[in-house]
Amino acid sequence: LVYCLLINMLINFIKIFLLEMDNNFFSIIYEKFNNILTSFTKSLSIGKQPKEESVTNEIEKYFLNEKGIDRIKELLKIDEQNGERHEYFNENIQILSSVAVSGFILGSILESNESLEKFKRNNQLSVYTDKKTATRAFVDHLYLQTIKGGTKYAFKFASFSGMILGSSMLIQAYRNKSSPLDYTIGGAISGGLFRLHYGLLNFMIGTAAGGIFGTIFGLVRYTQMKMMNLTYEERRYHKLKEDLIEKENLMTLAANDKKKTIDN
């Protein structure tokens, strides 16, 4: 499971990097250069505060006044305009889907390798009229066991990783901050719950093992998001920034139109 999830994280990182590089890479460079230029200009000038800084101050005030439960509701709600959920929520669903598919493939391969021996054990006393009938029975058995094995592994992988992703996502939304330790907590919860029915000792072992796995997963995931400037708090900051700038632009256009109307 660890190997499967790490491979999926690597594939997802490469995919996001290739998709975002054209738009995000150059925009990051531009933003860094623009920040340096803005700081230099500010040091030489006296007067009005830059628009960028005023927007940043508004966002910081907004963050201070909002509650963690409100951020969780915002993360889970569906946008009424486009009918979609939060971008970060959808991204985690995509990761979970890829993990489930990988689990199905792995389970299918493992189960298909054991199908022949199982078929022989279960049909030692069976009598077939010809070779074609026996082959057909084996093929049916192989297909059925492959689907069963794939579904079983897909469910286990999706349940375990879903608990990690879900709990870490809620923690990040509540705190408005991302950290690898969020996944450590999620992994510990998942591992403990998966071993709970085996007794207290197994529960503790599962919690420790899940915490270790969650830490490994969290380091990979957090590094990926940090390199791409796509942590939860960075996504929210840029989204609010875009909304505020768009709002100010609309207000400016409305004021200009009103002024033109009065002048005419």
C-alpha positions as MATLAB code, in Angstrom:
seq = 'LVYCLLINMLINFIKIFLLEMDNNFFSIIYEKFNNILTSFTKSLSIGKQPKEESVTNEIEKYFLNEKGIDRIKELLKIDEQNGERHEYFNENIQILSSVAVSGFILGSILESNESLEKFKRNNQLSVYTDKKTATRAFVDHLYLQTIKGGTKYAFKFASFSGMILGSSMLIQAYRNKSSPLDYTIGGAISGGLFRLHYGLLNFMIGTAAGGIFGTIFGLVRYTQMKMMNLTYEERRYHKLKEDLIEKENLMTLAANDKKKTIDN';
ca = [
       0.000    0.000    0.000;
       2.868    2.376    0.852;
       4.566    1.610   -2.453;
       1.317    2.035   -4.376;
       0.475    5.393   -2.793;
       3.986    6.768   -3.247;
       3.935    5.791   -6.930;
       0.561    7.516   -7.298;
       1.874   10.625   -5.589;
       4.865   10.671   -7.961;
       2.593   10.300  -11.002;
       0.269   13.017   -9.683;
       3.216   15.331   -9.016;
       4.542   14.874  -12.572;
       1.045   15.415  -14.010;
       0.437   18.600  -12.036;
       3.931   19.877  -12.801;
       3.490   19.347  -16.547;
      -0.005   20.867  -16.564;
       0.841   23.850  -14.406;
       4.364   24.570  -15.614;
       3.333   26.749  -18.557;
       0.910   28.844  -16.510;
       2.215   28.555  -12.979;
       5.995   28.450  -13.432;
       6.277   31.737  -15.275;
       3.609   33.365  -13.123;
       5.636   32.430  -10.016;
       8.778   33.978  -11.522;
       6.806   37.081  -12.510;
       5.260   37.346   -9.047;
       8.669   37.065   -7.342;
      10.111   39.731   -9.647;
       7.051   41.913   -9.160;
       7.350   41.628   -5.367;
      10.994   42.732   -5.517;
      10.108   45.639   -7.807;
       7.175   46.647   -5.580;
       9.362   46.603   -2.472;
      12.005   48.706   -4.214;
       9.414   51.217   -5.450;
       7.851   51.434   -2.009;
      11.220   52.228   -0.436;
      11.684   55.150   -2.857;
       8.178   56.566   -2.633;
       6.073   58.248    0.024;
       2.318   58.407   -0.071;
      -0.435   55.953   -0.779;
      -0.106   52.330    0.194;
       0.162   50.010   -2.865;
      -3.002   48.278   -3.969;
      -1.309   44.907   -3.507;
      -0.620   45.628    0.152;
      -4.152   46.869    0.822;
      -5.565   43.665   -0.665;
      -3.193   41.620    1.506;
      -4.346   43.507    4.602;
      -7.991   42.847    3.726;
      -7.290   39.139    3.326;
      -5.475   38.985    6.661;
      -8.426   40.693    8.372;
     -10.784   38.222    6.699;
      -8.707   35.287    7.967;
      -8.734   36.667   11.512;
     -12.518   37.099   11.586;
     -13.519   33.728   10.089;
     -13.966   30.492   12.068;
     -12.527   27.043   11.401;
     -15.954   25.456   11.037;
     -16.825   28.031    8.356;
     -13.751   27.018    6.347;
     -14.762   23.357    6.586;
     -18.259   24.197    5.308;
     -16.734   26.214    2.470;
     -14.480   23.279    1.550;
     -17.359   20.791    1.417;
     -20.083   22.918   -0.174;
     -20.952   22.863   -3.878;
     -20.610   26.105   -5.808;
     -24.079   27.216   -6.919;
     -22.764   28.923  -10.065;
     -20.764   26.085  -11.667;
     -21.986   23.125   -9.589;
     -18.462   22.126   -8.547;
     -16.790   21.603   -5.208;
     -13.641   23.263   -3.896;
     -10.559   22.727   -6.076;
      -8.605   21.193   -3.176;
     -11.460   18.768   -2.428;
     -11.618   17.655   -6.066;
      -7.855   17.160   -6.201;
      -7.963   14.821   -3.197;
     -10.832   12.905   -4.797;
      -8.670   12.430   -7.906;
      -5.811   11.084   -5.779;
      -8.226    8.750   -4.004;
      -9.587    7.521   -7.343;
      -6.105    6.790   -8.674;
      -5.284    4.879   -5.466;
      -8.468    2.812   -5.827;
      -7.649    2.002   -9.464;
      -4.101    1.009   -8.494;
      -5.483   -1.178   -5.717;
      -7.862   -2.857   -8.156;
      -5.027   -3.586  -10.596;
      -2.747   -4.927   -7.848;
      -5.505   -7.066   -6.341;
      -6.446   -8.443   -9.759;
      -2.851   -9.450  -10.482;
      -2.349  -11.114   -7.086;
      -5.656  -12.961   -7.264;
      -5.142  -14.111  -10.858;
      -1.802  -15.666   -9.882;
      -3.545  -17.796   -7.235;
      -6.618  -18.637   -9.311;
      -5.157  -21.755  -10.935;
      -4.245  -23.370   -7.605;
      -7.629  -22.444   -6.123;
      -9.418  -23.881   -9.143;
      -7.514  -27.160   -8.820;
      -8.237  -27.426   -5.081;
     -11.940  -26.635   -5.459;
     -12.522  -28.926   -8.437;
     -10.539  -32.057   -7.594;
     -13.675  -34.205   -7.712;
     -15.294  -32.389  -10.639;
     -15.718  -34.292  -13.908;
     -15.793  -32.434  -17.240;
     -17.047  -33.953  -20.470;
     -14.298  -32.393  -22.595;
     -11.317  -30.027  -22.488;
     -13.356  -27.098  -23.803;
     -15.811  -27.302  -20.888;
     -12.960  -27.442  -18.356;
     -11.233  -24.474  -19.973;
     -14.455  -22.479  -19.965;
     -15.012  -23.260  -16.277;
     -11.457  -22.161  -15.446;
     -11.782  -18.922  -17.441;
     -15.058  -18.083  -15.669;
     -13.403  -18.808  -12.326;
     -10.400  -16.651  -13.278;
     -12.561  -13.663  -14.285;
     -14.693  -13.900  -11.153;
     -11.732  -14.195   -8.766;
      -9.868  -11.394  -10.535;
     -12.805   -9.005  -10.151;
     -13.340  -10.054   -6.526;
      -9.666   -9.627   -5.661;
      -9.421   -6.281   -7.435;
     -12.558   -4.940   -5.758;
     -11.370   -6.113   -2.332;
      -7.989   -4.403   -2.635;
      -9.516   -1.273   -4.186;
     -11.917   -0.956   -1.247;
      -9.137   -1.436    1.322;
      -6.787    1.011   -0.371;
      -9.521    3.607   -0.898;
     -10.809    3.283    2.687;
      -7.374    3.601    4.279;
      -6.107    6.438    2.083;
      -9.535    8.111    2.153;
      -9.378    8.376    5.946;
      -5.906    9.910    5.706;
      -6.831   12.408    2.997;
     -10.216   13.241    4.508;
      -9.031   13.816    8.073;
      -5.950   15.783    6.983;
      -8.083   17.909    4.672;
     -10.499   18.781    7.491;
      -7.601   19.569    9.847;
      -6.013   21.866    7.257;
      -9.312   23.633    6.621;
      -9.975   24.125   10.330;
      -6.461   25.468   11.014;
      -6.135   27.267    7.651;
      -2.645   25.835    7.499;
      -1.012   22.797    5.871;
       1.576   20.580    7.547;
       2.976   17.029    7.081;
       1.779   16.312   10.632;
      -1.817   16.581    9.399;
      -1.234   13.354    7.475;
       0.501   11.785   10.484;
      -2.678   12.278   12.504;
      -4.805   10.955    9.637;
      -2.572    7.901    9.222;
      -2.669    7.151   12.950;
      -6.478    7.355   12.968;
      -6.758    5.114    9.895;
      -4.271    2.527   11.150;
      -5.913    2.364   14.572;
      -9.424    1.948   13.165;
      -8.310   -0.764   10.738;
      -6.835   -2.852   13.592;
      -9.394   -1.996   16.263;
     -11.322   -5.272   15.975;
      -8.155   -7.298   16.699;
      -7.764   -5.961   20.241;
      -6.050   -3.162   22.125;
      -2.484   -4.259   21.319;
      -3.199   -4.461   17.593;
      -4.979   -1.116   17.803;
      -1.840    0.492   19.244;
       0.405   -1.196   16.666;
      -1.915   -0.124   13.853;
      -1.969    3.440   15.170;
       1.845    3.594   15.274;
       2.247    2.001   11.831;
      -0.432    4.270   10.366;
       1.252    7.322   11.871;
       4.581    6.356   10.281;
       2.948    5.763    6.922;
       0.986    9.015    7.206;
       4.211   10.900    7.911;
       5.890    9.466    4.797;
       2.822   10.194    2.704;
       2.507   13.674    4.234;
       6.119   14.612    3.511;
       5.710   13.654   -0.154;
       2.324   15.357   -0.489;
       3.338   18.523    1.375;
       6.574   18.844   -0.617;
       4.593   18.506   -3.838;
       2.092   21.200   -2.819;
       4.761   23.530   -1.454;
       6.867   23.346   -4.618;
       3.823   24.214   -6.726;
       2.507   26.886   -4.303;
      -0.665   24.808   -3.937;
      -1.030   24.324   -0.189;
      -4.513   24.825    1.242;
      -3.757   28.273    2.673;
      -2.013   29.424   -0.527;
      -4.973   28.353   -2.637;
      -7.366   30.298   -0.390;
      -5.121   33.346   -0.327;
      -4.851   33.530   -4.118;
      -8.583   32.850   -4.569;
      -9.551   35.633   -2.150;
      -6.995   37.919   -3.751;
      -8.493   37.342   -7.202;
     -12.016   37.912   -5.864;
     -11.050   41.165   -4.118;
      -9.187   42.530   -7.141;
     -12.120   41.613   -9.391;
     -14.517   43.310   -6.966;
     -12.395   46.480   -6.871;
     -12.126   46.515  -10.667;
     -15.899   46.204  -11.014;
     -16.421   49.021   -8.514;
     -13.920   51.178  -10.407;
     -15.671   50.496  -13.717;
     -19.049   51.279  -12.160;
     -17.703   54.547  -10.724;
     -16.202   55.524  -14.092;
     -19.462   54.744  -15.896;
     -21.382   56.818  -13.363;
     -18.947   59.691  -13.785;
     -19.275   59.552  -17.582;
     -23.062   59.548  -17.279;
     -22.976   62.618  -15.025;
     -20.546   64.420  -17.361;
     -22.755   63.709  -20.370;
];
